[in-house]
Amino acid sequence: MSKQKSVLWPGKPYPLGATWDGQGVNFALFSEQADRVDLCLFDTRGRRETERLVLRERTDMVWHGYLPGATAGLLYGYRVHGPYRPHLGQRFNSNKLLLDPYAKASLGKPHGSNADFAYKVGTEHEDLSFDWRDNAAAIPKCQVIGTDFDWEDDRAPHTSWSDTVIYEMHVKGFTALHPAIPEPLRGTYAGLACAPAIAHLQRLGVTAVELLPVHCFADERPLVQRGMCNYWGYNSIGFFAPARRYAATGDAAGEFKAMVKALHRAGIEVILDVVYNHTAEGNHLGPTLSFRGIDNVAYYRLKPDNPRFYLDYTGCGNTLNTMHPRVLQLIMDSLRYWVQEMHVDGFRFDLTAALARGVHDFDRCGAFLDIIHQDPVLSRVKLIAEPWDVGSGGYQVGNFPVGWTEWNGKYRDAVRAYWKGEGGLIGDLACRLTGSSDLYAHNGRRPCASLNFVTAHDGFVLHDLVSYQRKHNEANGEENRDGADNNQSWNCGVEGPTEDPEILVLRARQKRNLLATLLLSQGVPMLVAGDEMGHTQHGNNNAYCQDNEISWVNWSLTEADLELLSFVRQLIQFRRDHPAFRRRSYFQDHSRREGEKNILWFDPHGLEMGADEWNQGFARCLGMYLLGDAIGEADEQGRHVVDDDFILLINAHHEEIPFVLPGFQAHARWQLALDTSRSSSAAEDRRFASGDIFPLQGRSLALLQQPRQGAELARCAAPGSAADD
């Protein structure tokens, strides 16, 4: 280390992090229990520590200093001094270089070295011991960034919730194999911004991409030892820095911004999957990378009776302590940064129940949810909760407050089980089709509070859901013990790949059934990248560590894949064209006027469903009648929204069911709009009258449409605000 040459000025305690003002850099780091904080500067490659400066100023538990003449690009880290008393929760070790929690960029990634641990790995008392080795040479370095990006005329699309169709995707996996994207850009932010990638999204018709975690994250030591990585990225260590591993250039932040700008120009919103519930430092035996060495007691939830150990509501070894005001500040500052500086349009919060816990239990009126609700920036973007964690009482579907949309796990389970062929589910299915009012209406939320999904990154992809009865995770190296065992999947008669034409036809039909149900349900639909064109993970339902062709979207499409892609495109367009399937309010049980309701339910005899019929264990068939002139909503210009009338027929039974079309409208003339028993979404030109028998094929869904004169203009409503939930 060279002789110290620089002199720190006092600087300011805010903003936290490293802030370049054009003449120098202000450094500010929170630590309540530290005795001293050293700012360490490094050469341009981050391998050699060039200076070590003591932050002598401390204001409100924030250590700070200003380095005149410092510029953007400077690499730095911290050494924090204090007591090492694990039995009291204190784990300071100044031999370990630490990442700044507010770093906007970083260089390098942890490699799982023994030197990254504050204790002597493998000793008898493990974390009670103390490791004196300096790990600075190989640990990632923080980097000061500038703010000179030209956003030009970037404008957020502000797509209303009712018009939103979400596409969950992995930045790398979406373009890693795309033949039309330049090879150096594949798997990067720049690759996602390329015209071929955006063209696919536009032709598909989705309105938002939901990106799996892009915050700087670390790979767990056991994975590194197996030559693998944490592909999904649910192991954050920096909440401000975009992961450099997805950058084609050395400027990850600038590249990310350019991607957002390109997607916005295409009318596509960007939603981030964010992981604030835990960090990459794991349990008491994990590495010391940042928070643990800065102030373990403040940043993490520790067991009150033995603070050596962590309260783990996440299944990942630790839980971030959102009851501490500085931790809450960190999360809010991070969220606002991504909205204001990076221009993202919303967030999906991983294991949100863990963030909203009070002393122990979930608290829907607690500080985390309350502070977001009143924030003038965050309350206006899309907020999506994964409404559970792994702790006791952690399943909180339906219990989040107004302003939140939730991943509806009950929707996924009901739709999977129904199309698998289980009986007695038509009542539950009807609730899910109509927006799950049983879950969300009680506190004033609307159908768009339900984010509907059949598949997600976690679990079987759509093709595997209809091709595998059991998980096949052997490639993960955990002897197939990882991943969920209950998947509500059905292989249609053969496990895995087959050349049996009857099974292939049935699997294709089942995929159409699941997708059609999803896109014709009230609420917000979410697709998973690749599901629209037959991507398979070969039965792996936990591909979190598979950074390869198992996870990457396959762009070499067969004829069957192209048929499925065309089917999904037409379905999304159909949903966009018809407000009857994207209502902003729930259906009403009472009549709008005598003899007419806005939704009716029918049995195969064409008779309105009675109370007893909903509970019949053998029932697998149902008819839903939507009256297009009884939507009861107005568009942005105050015009009455009118649509065509529709009859949706669904049959999970394996045999054909002759379904009598309801006859209460004597002169109704119905045309077939959709029939999943056919490989194409463009149904043949078949017309029916009220009272006719429709041959509803086994394991299929059919949609009949009665055009309404004057509905075309009324249903062309302009997109509303994102706050229509």
FENSULHU-V760089 format. One record per residue. N is the residue number from 1. PHI is phi in radians with two decimals (none if undefined). PSI is psi in whole degrees, 0 to 359 (999 if undefined). Layout:
n = <N:N>
phi = <PHI:PHI>
psi = <PSI:PSI>
This chain:
n = <1:2:3:4:5:6:7:8:9:10:11:12:13:14:15:16:17:18:19:20:21:22:23:24:25:26:27:28:29:30:31:32:33:34:35:36:37:38:39:40:41:42:43:44:45:46:47:48:49:50:51:52:53:54:55:56:57:58:59:60:61:62:63:64:65:66:67:68:69:70:71:72:73:74:75:76:77:78:79:80:81:82:83:84:85:86:87:88:89:90:91:92:93:94:95:96:97:98:99:100:101:102:103:104:105:106:107:108:109:110:111:112:113:114:115:116:117:118:119:120:121:122:123:124:125:126:127:128:129:130:131:132:133:134:135:136:137:138:139:140:141:142:143:144:145:146:147:148:149:150:151:152:153:154:155:156:157:158:159:160:161:162:163:164:165:166:167:168:169:170:171:172:173:174:175:176:177:178:179:180:181:182:183:184:185:186:187:188:189:190:191:192:193:194:195:196:197:198:199:200:201:202:203:204:205:206:207:208:209:210:211:212:213:214:215:216:217:218:219:220:221:222:223:224:225:226:227:228:229:230:231:232:233:234:235:236:237:238:239:240:241:242:243:244:245:246:247:248:249:250:251:252:253:254:255:256:257:258:259:260:261:262:263:264:265:266:267:268:269:270:271:272:273:274:275:276:277:278:279:280:281:282:283:284:285:286:287:288:289:290:291:292:293:294:295:296:297:298:299:300:301:302:303:304:305:306:307:308:309:310:311:312:313:314:315:316:317:318:319:320:321:322:323:324:325:326:327:328:329:330:331:332:333:334:335:336:337:338:339:340:341:342:343:344:345:346:347:348:349:350:351:352:353:354:355:356:357:358:359:360:361:362:363:364:365:366:367:368:369:370:371:372:373:374:375:376:377:378:379:380:381:382:383:384:385:386:387:388:389:390:391:392:393:394:395:396:397:398:399:400:401:402:403:404:405:406:407:408:409:410:411:412:413:414:415:416:417:418:419:420:421:422:423:424:425:426:427:428:429:430:431:432:433:434:435:436:437:438:439:440:441:442:443:444:445:446:447:448:449:450:451:452:453:454:455:456:457:458:459:460:461:462:463:464:465:466:467:468:469:470:471:472:473:474:475:476:477:478:479:480:481:482:483:484:485:486:487:488:489:490:491:492:493:494:495:496:497:498:499:500:501:502:503:504:505:506:507:508:509:510:511:512:513:514:515:516:517:518:519:520:521:522:523:524:525:526:527:528:529:530:531:532:533:534:535:536:537:538:539:540:541:542:543:544:545:546:547:548:549:550:551:552:553:554:555:556:557:558:559:560:561:562:563:564:565:566:567:568:569:570:571:572:573:574:575:576:577:578:579:580:581:582:583:584:585:586:587:588:589:590:591:592:593:594:595:596:597:598:599:600:601:602:603:604:605:606:607:608:609:610:611:612:613:614:615:616:617:618:619:620:621:622:623:624:625:626:627:628:629:630:631:632:633:634:635:636:637:638:639:640:641:642:643:644:645:646:647:648:649:650:651:652:653:654:655:656:657:658:659:660:661:662:663:664:665:666:667:668:669:670:671:672:673:674:675:676:677:678:679:680:681:682:683:684:685:686:687:688:689:690:691:692:693:694:695:696:697:698:699:700:701:702:703:704:705:706:707:708:709:710:711:712:713:714:715:716:717:718:719:720:721:722:723:724:725>
phi = <none:-1.28:-1.13:-1.12:-2.06:-1.41:-2.13:-1.50:-1.49:-1.03:1.21:-2.30:-1.40:-2.53:-1.34:-1.17:1.74:-1.92:-2.09:-1.57:-1.95:1.70:-2.13:3.09:-2.20:-1.66:-1.97:-2.53:-2.37:-1.43:-2.75:-1.36:-1.90:-1.21:-1.63:-2.83:-2.27:-1.89:-1.63:-1.92:-1.87:-2.30:-1.19:-1.15:-1.69:1.33:-1.74:-2.21:-1.32:-1.70:-2.60:-2.33:-2.06:-1.48:-1.42:-1.52:-1.55:-2.47:-2.29:0.89:1.21:-1.92:-1.58:-2.59:-2.98:-2.07:-1.88:-1.14:1.47:-1.20:-2.21:-1.06:1.77:-1.06:-1.74:-2.67:-2.84:-2.17:-2.09:-1.99:-1.69:2.99:-1.26:-1.87:-2.33:-0.96:-1.16:-1.87:1.52:-1.64:-2.34:-1.26:-2.69:-1.25:-1.34:-1.84:-1.29:-2.07:-1.32:-1.26:-1.01:-1.79:-1.07:-1.53:-2.74:-2.52:-2.16:1.61:-2.59:-1.07:-1.98:1.32:-1.20:-1.03:-1.25:-1.41:-1.77:-1.29:-2.02:-1.44:-1.08:1.58:-1.38:-1.07:-1.75:0.79:-1.21:-1.43:-1.44:-2.33:-1.84:-1.67:-1.24:-1.57:-1.88:-1.09:-1.08:-1.86:-1.38:-1.05:-2.00:-1.38:-2.31:-1.29:-2.10:-1.62:-2.29:-1.74:-1.25:-1.69:-1.37:0.94:-1.82:-0.96:-2.33:-1.19:-1.11:0.92:-1.17:-1.14:-1.02:-1.18:-1.71:-1.42:-2.23:-1.69:-2.15:-1.37:-2.63:-1.85:-0.93:-1.29:-1.07:-1.22:-2.01:-1.00:-1.99:-1.29:-1.22:-1.58:-1.71:-0.91:-0.93:-1.13:-1.74:-1.11:1.41:-2.20:-1.03:-1.10:-1.13:-1.18:-1.43:-1.20:-1.00:-1.10:-1.17:-1.18:-1.07:-1.08:-1.11:-1.18:-1.14:-1.16:1.78:-1.25:-1.88:-2.64:-1.79:-1.92:-1.51:-0.97:-0.80:-2.01:-1.06:-0.91:-2.42:-2.04:-1.61:-1.12:-0.95:-1.05:-1.17:-1.04:-1.16:-1.62:1.29:-2.10:-2.55:-1.50:-1.11:-1.18:1.60:-1.46:-2.68:-1.14:-2.32:-2.58:-1.64:-2.06:-1.61:-1.18:-1.02:-1.23:-1.14:-1.78:-1.80:-1.44:-2.13:-1.44:-1.93:-1.12:-1.11:-1.11:-1.18:-1.10:-1.07:-1.09:-1.12:-1.05:-1.06:-1.15:-1.18:-1.07:-1.08:-1.53:1.39:-1.94:-1.42:-2.09:-1.98:-1.78:-1.45:-2.03:-2.14:-1.75:-1.37:-2.66:-2.23:-1.31:-1.45:1.13:-1.48:-1.12:-1.78:-1.48:-1.29:-1.88:-2.00:-2.81:-0.99:-1.06:-1.46:-1.50:-2.98:-1.00:-1.16:-1.35:-1.41:-2.10:-1.40:-1.91:-1.19:-1.02:-1.51:-2.77:-1.17:-1.13:-1.93:-1.81:-1.33:-2.06:-1.67:-1.96:1.35:-2.05:1.77:-2.55:-2.39:-1.13:-1.58:-1.29:-1.45:-1.56:-1.05:-1.26:-1.27:-1.04:-1.06:-0.98:-1.14:-1.16:-1.09:-1.10:-1.04:-1.12:-1.04:-1.20:-1.38:-1.40:-1.69:-1.84:1.14:-1.32:-1.88:2.95:-2.49:-1.93:-1.64:-1.17:0.79:-1.12:-1.03:-1.16:-1.25:-1.72:-1.35:-1.48:-1.00:-2.42:-1.57:-1.06:-2.30:-1.22:-1.92:-1.32:-1.11:-1.06:-1.21:-1.18:-1.23:-1.21:-1.05:-1.67:-1.31:-1.18:-1.64:-1.29:-1.20:-1.80:-1.79:-1.28:-2.13:-2.13:-1.79:-1.52:-1.45:-2.77:-2.49:-1.72:-1.44:-1.07:1.23:-1.49:-1.49:-2.16:-1.05:1.62:-1.87:-1.47:-1.39:-0.97:1.80:-1.94:-1.79:-2.14:-1.07:-1.62:-1.11:-1.26:-1.10:-0.93:-1.16:-1.17:-1.19:-1.07:-1.12:-1.10:-1.29:-1.20:1.96:-1.22:-1.54:1.25:-2.01:-1.16:-1.17:-1.13:-1.07:-1.05:-1.07:-1.25:-1.09:-1.77:1.80:1.00:-1.08:-1.13:-1.72:-2.06:-1.29:-1.12:-2.03:1.58:-1.43:-1.93:-0.95:-1.27:-1.23:-1.69:-1.57:-1.54:-2.64:-1.82:-2.31:-2.57:-1.00:-1.64:2.05:-1.17:-1.29:-1.05:-1.04:-1.29:-1.08:-1.84:-2.18:-2.36:-1.54:-2.28:-1.24:-2.39:-1.83:-1.00:-1.13:-1.35:1.38:-2.10:0.98:1.10:-1.51:-1.46:1.48:-1.24:-1.61:-1.77:-1.96:0.87:-1.82:-2.55:-1.49:1.13:2.11:-2.42:-1.39:1.42:-1.04:-2.70:-1.93:-1.18:-1.09:-1.15:-1.21:-1.10:-1.11:-1.15:-1.09:-1.08:-1.15:-1.09:-1.12:-1.14:-1.05:-1.16:-1.21:-1.14:-1.04:-1.05:-1.47:-1.85:-1.58:-1.25:2.06:-1.88:-1.43:-2.23:-1.77:-1.88:-0.91:1.74:-1.08:-1.29:-2.46:1.34:-1.08:-2.17:-1.90:1.01:1.53:-1.39:-1.83:-2.65:-1.46:-1.11:-1.98:-1.83:-1.56:-2.86:-1.10:-1.08:-1.72:-1.21:-1.12:-1.58:-1.76:-1.58:-1.71:-1.46:-1.06:-1.14:-1.11:-1.15:-1.09:-1.13:-1.04:-1.08:-1.04:-1.18:-1.01:-1.20:-1.11:-1.13:-1.13:-1.07:-1.08:-1.12:-1.33:-2.22:-1.12:-1.06:-1.84:-2.48:-1.15:-1.71:-2.42:-1.34:-1.11:-1.74:-1.39:-1.52:-1.27:-1.26:-2.58:-0.96:1.47:-2.43:-2.16:-1.62:-2.64:-2.34:-2.08:-2.25:-1.63:-1.08:-1.48:1.43:-1.79:-1.13:-1.10:-1.68:-1.02:-1.21:-1.21:-1.18:-1.85:-1.25:-1.12:-1.54:-1.18:-2.37:-2.29:-2.73:-2.14:-2.11:-1.93:-1.94:-1.64:-1.23:-1.68:-2.09:-1.08:1.31:-2.27:-2.07:-1.46:-1.16:-1.63:1.42:-1.40:-1.16:-1.40:-2.23:-2.41:-1.21:-1.53:-2.40:-2.12:-1.82:-1.96:-2.28:-2.45:-1.62:-1.31:-1.37:-1.87:-1.11:-2.16:-1.28:-1.84:-1.38:-1.23:-0.89:-1.94:-1.29:-1.87:-1.07:-1.84:-1.17:-2.22:-1.89:-2.04:-1.34:-1.69:-2.75:-2.58:-1.29:-1.29:-1.80:-1.33:-1.92:-1.35:-1.42:-1.21:-1.14:-1.35:-2.09:-2.20:-2.40:-1.94:-1.00:1.61:-1.20:-1.68:-1.73:-1.39:-1.36:-1.16:-1.09:0.82:-2.65:-2.27:-2.30:-2.18:-1.91:-2.27:-2.01:-1.02:-1.99:-1.09:1.56:-1.34:-1.04:-1.20:-1.19:-1.59:-1.56:-1.30:-1.21:-0.98:-1.58:-1.41:-1.24:-1.76:-1.33:-1.44>
psi = <131:163:138:128:327:157:127:135:167:320:195:154:356:141:154:153:198:116:117:129:11:341:347:185:131:130:133:128:127:131:117:325:1:151:332:150:128:133:121:128:150:162:176:340:354:18:337:128:122:328:153:117:134:127:101:342:140:120:123:45:14:124:131:160:156:129:99:144:349:148:168:144:344:135:138:170:178:149:124:124:143:182:144:91:78:327:344:6:0:125:43:139:101:356:349:123:136:143:142:123:338:12:133:346:156:158:125:175:151:145:8:25:151:333:347:356:139:347:170:106:132:358:167:318:6:247:353:346:178:132:128:358:143:127:12:328:322:350:152:153:146:154:132:135:160:184:40:20:138:105:350:233:33:131:133:141:330:47:133:154:320:338:1:135:117:143:104:129:161:130:312:312:332:323:358:328:11:115:339:356:134:134:319:342:351:136:16:170:317:325:320:334:353:153:317:323:314:324:320:316:319:316:326:322:7:153:348:142:136:109:127:159:129:357:148:128:166:155:133:144:315:325:315:320:336:6:27:184:169:88:318:324:16:57:56:146:354:121:3:335:125:140:125:338:344:14:134:344:182:356:82:319:313:322:321:316:318:324:313:316:318:318:320:319:333:3:19:128:159:117:134:135:114:145:86:359:335:175:177:1:353:204:199:345:11:174:163:103:330:271:317:319:345:312:83:320:324:317:335:154:118:154:125:323:349:82:2:332:160:146:124:95:3:344:9:12:330:169:127:142:84:359:348:130:325:331:318:318:317:312:314:319:320:311:314:323:315:331:310:322:328:354:28:162:357:180:143:119:117:134:57:332:327:326:332:12:144:226:318:311:160:135:103:351:15:179:317:309:323:319:327:319:324:357:127:341:307:330:349:357:172:128:119:127:135:100:49:165:190:1:172:133:22:349:106:35:125:357:7:157:176:141:348:138:146:142:117:90:333:329:309:311:319:315:318:312:320:309:344:337:8:140:173:21:5:330:314:318:319:320:318:323:328:15:6:51:335:338:326:343:339:334:23:5:162:179:330:358:343:110:109:135:149:325:160:180:327:113:188:140:170:314:319:333:330:9:349:135:332:155:153:79:24:327:344:348:20:26:34:22:339:165:158:144:332:103:357:43:163:126:3:18:338:138:117:204:146:158:8:115:324:320:321:319:317:318:317:320:318:322:319:322:313:318:319:319:315:313:351:7:149:146:194:116:145:125:158:134:127:334:330:353:34:22:139:147:17:37:1:117:16:61:36:337:15:84:71:194:343:319:331:140:132:121:4:96:137:175:321:322:318:323:317:317:316:320:314:318:314:325:315:320:320:317:319:324:342:106:346:338:8:56:151:356:164:157:150:142:331:164:140:321:168:129:2:136:171:354:139:149:135:150:175:346:359:14:146:138:136:167:321:331:336:338:9:123:334:349:128:9:143:147:134:126:121:125:114:341:8:25:323:27:160:151:187:339:8:9:146:124:124:144:178:167:149:146:120:121:129:136:107:0:152:348:157:142:121:113:120:121:135:139:15:344:100:327:18:141:119:139:144:118:332:138:109:353:350:152:343:145:345:97:153:157:85:137:148:156:161:136:346:158:124:126:88:111:158:142:64:167:138:143:123:145:133:103:141:127:129:357:335:312:320:333:0:55:142:150:140:190:160:354:19:4:999>
